[in-house]
Amino acid sequence: MTPEEVCREIKNDYTLFQERILEEGANAHRKFIKAILFPVMHQFSWMSPLGNKWCSILIVRYRNERKHPGIIPYLKYENLGMGIIYPKKIYSNISIIDFRPHFWKRYRERLLIPNGLDGLSFDEQIKHFFMNSGLFTIDFRKGSNKNHEGFVGYTKTGVFFGVVLEELDYLCVKTFVPVNMLFDGQVEQLNSADELRKKIMSHPDYFSGRGKLFHIMNNGFIYLDETNK
């Protein structure tokens, strides 16, 4: 399928899938509220009318997140390896983030295997990535990815690189570099991203405002955009 066909089909599915996510969130509410040890997860799958088998992870990493779990919906596919489609609300639109097979190959080679996790199944690799990455921060600035029309994504475990098809709200994640393989300048950028992550997560509206846009001003002030429903 072309990127255009993927985006159209995924967005057609996603509205119905969101309804199922809300149902599952309600079913898992008691499990999250009564949790003592964290993180806590609830996983489920759903077959769309178009025949796509969706998966979702509802995750509560911290105690104060119990009423507002993180939601990670994804669709697996195979194309010279396994990849996933991850719909994510960026600004007011649903963007399609395509974690390509090469990304997972590098994630496994550079992070999982050196840490003795080479036996993980693909589903377990997905869970490991989202469980340990924390809040993504993504740099869309021109030239941030070697002057390509691309982006750099910062996580707690490393950096991922990709390209953007702006007209489709389609982000293609191509590769992953763990913290111990970064250059000095990249480490500085990762540390800055980590400070930004902490600042956003300490915002009083962070947990209740998930799915909305946090604006970051030049003076470092952060505010929640209430127009982004």
C-alpha angles and dihedrals in degrees: 000000000000120000088253092055092045093052094047094049095044093050091049089054098042100070091058092042091055089059090054091048090055090051092050091046090056091048092051096044095096091048091054096043093051094045118123101176121052147249098046124182139193118195131189141158133220133193112221124216086253090059098254116141107220125195129197137190120204106197135187109191098172137030094247089055095064096103093043110041121189113255120216113180118180144165120213122219138173124229114146085328136354124302138163137226111221117189112208132177108239114175106329098326137078106246123198113229110195112198098199125215090253090059091056091045091056093042090055096043097043104034114013102043095046088053095051095256099117092121096065117122118233091260090052090049090054091049091047093051096050094038093055104031098073121195111351120230114195126199111210095172116136109262094018088119105045093295093300123129087262147105143233121227121204123206135167091261102042147301133299127200131206149147131252133225096198096188090060100037083237121151118190113201108204110172147003133222119191123222095259092057098050124112119241093260091050091050089054090051091047091051090050089050090050091054089049090050091053092048093051093046091051091055108114091232098045100104096038091042099055113144092030129102122262112205118211116205127208090254090057095254114143125204135175118244103227091186090070101083 
